[in-house]
Amino acid sequence: MEKKIGISLSVLLLGFVVSYILTSAFAHYGINTSSLITGLLIVCVTVSLISLFEKIFPGRPEEAN
């Protein structure tokens, strides 16, 4: 149970960091980050990157109980 909470928190933290970096990059290039379309784009890219990280760096297999 505690392991699942830790994994969930680390995924949330990774998602926050990735979306913050994307938002900063968009703002740097003058793209309005307060619009709904840009927000959805940032969320979609963040989810895609997290999925890619999970495929590249798979976790350790859980032990069978």
Secondary structure, DSSP 8 states (H G I E B T S, - for coil): -HHHHHHHHHHHHHHHHHHHHHHHHHHHTT--TTSHHHHHHHHHHHHHHHHHHHHHS--------
